[in-house]
Amino acid sequence: MSDTQAVAQTTAQMLEEKIRSRAARVGIIGLGYVGLPLAVEFAHAGFSVTGIDISEEKTGKVNGGESYVGDIPTATLAGLTAAGKLRATTDFSVVAELDTINICVPTPLRKTKDPDMSYIMSACQEIARHFHPGMLVILESTTYPGTTDELVLSMLEQSGLEVGKDFFLCFSPERVDPGNPKYQTKNIPKVVGGVTAACTAMGRLFYSQALENVVPVSSTQVAEMVKLLENTFRMINIGLVNEIAMMCDRMGINVWEVIDAAATKPFGFMPFYPGPGLGGHCIPIDPFYLSWKSKQAGIEARFIELAGYINGQMPHFVVDKVQDALNDAGKPVKGSRIHVMGVAYKRDIEDMRESPALDVLLLLQKRGARLSYSDPHVPSLKLDGLHLEAKPEEAAAEADCVVIVTDHSAFDYAGLLDRAQLIVDTRNALKNCAGPKIVRL
Ligand SMILES: NC(=O)c1ccc[n+]([C@@H]2O[C@H](COP(=O)([O-])OP(=O)(O)OC[C@H]3O[C@@H](n4cnc5c(N)ncnc54)[C@H](O)[C@@H]3O)[C@@H](O)[C@H]2O)c1
């Protein structure tokens, strides 16, 4: 064995030992819906965790023990910060003291639907400034296949250090599902793929200290593609069921009953549900990372484009339903009072990113409706000239039409049915109710 190999082995062994003994100093870059729960899990597992974020507001809240992510109770966060297990900073020079780094920064799309890599690039530039031997770096932000090897590796290699020997680099897709009481960061299986076999082994060892089930794969590209397959699968199936919903509507068939009956098939079918459109940071965005990359490989992602088109039609379809329902009641949409129930992008969370409610509200505003909304998780909203404060659910009584856009479990649906004149239900929230005032998607 050469001297260099001996030194390299020592670097890997030292890091392994630190990880096994929980002495490794863990860093999480980006303390949002993904990064904060991950930081909490590693702090729970006994590691000393440092969160790094460019937002002073977020780092201040973490250090003050105040949670801003629905799935993390403030008491949990406060306990960990008080015990000295979790702290946060905006100062990247702490990277010099860290052994591991998970990158959990945003990966939005540009207006052109091209990937916006600027957050990853900027986080990596900061890591590179304070990079040192014996580090494990894991990218968790959703991205196109090839990012870790082509972009992150090339930036870190400029240090002169060798991957798989002096440092370890992996990609691990994040699958967190905000608001899901059953599956959270700890018990969602964690896929990890490294640049080299030694990197994968290090990533696997790291996650298995804090998470229940780790699934190693052979490369970073496989790990990157796993996430895109999962979210593209979901986006396309939602597109299919939205198209089926529009067909059923035309033919006077209750699509919800069709799906429930089809779901009794014990094999070969998985239910997806129609709705007012896609929302959130993942499903409307991630498939376009794949279509962008596949175009470079000479393959048009036709399923993705088609599902994107159909899903994009859903807010228009909902607004047409509202207009038709009002017309049937002898009221033009212009000047009618329309009350939207739920504006977050999905049930029981506060996240408004890409919420279809925003499109529904803007389209209704364009048609001259007078708008109000209720949402226990979103106290106010501002968009393109529309500024609304949430109203109590009782406000539905004053509306000519109520539109259920997000079916929060806190809503009193029986009360709504009593007080509303007309309800367009885009989520089948009134599943067990019938009557002329209910119009279903
Ligand atoms: N939210 C989800 O449900 C979810 C699920 C799976 C995967 N993801 C993916 O995980 C990634 C993060 O998503 P999120 O929902 O946590 O985003 P988020 O916006 O909630 O959090 C990102 C955080 O990164 C910070 N940040 C931005 N640039 C930074 C920089 N250069 N250095 C340090 N911090 C920086 C922001 O201030 C913010 O606090 C994205 O790629 C997303 O697609 C999200």
The ligand as an ORCA input file, in Angstrom:
! r2SCAN-3c Opt
* xyz 0 1
  N     -40.832     21.180      0.599
  C     -40.954     19.928      0.234
  O     -41.979     19.294      0.488
  C     -39.839     19.217     -0.501
  C     -39.900     17.835     -0.617
  C     -38.900     17.170     -1.268
  C     -37.838     17.880     -1.840
  N     -37.807     19.237     -1.738
  C     -36.650     19.920     -2.343
  O     -35.773     20.303     -1.297
  C     -35.143     21.552     -1.612
  C     -35.432     22.565     -0.518
  O     -36.834     22.760     -0.461
  P     -37.562     23.454      0.763
  O     -39.017     23.216      0.577
  O     -36.917     23.073      2.051
  O     -37.239     24.987      0.444
  P     -37.421     26.228      1.452
  O     -37.568     27.420      0.586
  O     -38.452     25.917      2.479
  O     -36.024     26.278      2.198
  C     -34.826     26.588      1.583
  C     -33.986     27.404      2.548
  O     -32.718     27.644      1.934
  C     -32.322     28.957      2.267
  N     -31.308     29.366      1.308
  C     -31.470     29.823      0.047
  N     -30.275     30.035     -0.524
  C     -29.333     29.705      0.385
  C     -27.921     29.700      0.393
  N     -27.227     30.050     -0.685
  N     -27.295     29.320      1.507
  C     -27.990     28.952      2.608
  N     -29.336     28.918      2.658
  C     -29.993     29.288      1.559
  C     -33.591     29.746      2.263
  O     -33.463     30.933      3.025
  C     -34.571     28.759      2.882
  O     -34.632     28.874      4.282
  C     -35.670     21.942     -2.984
  O     -34.810     21.452     -3.966
  C     -36.993     21.198     -3.067
  O     -37.370     20.934     -4.396
  C     -38.778     19.919     -1.066
*
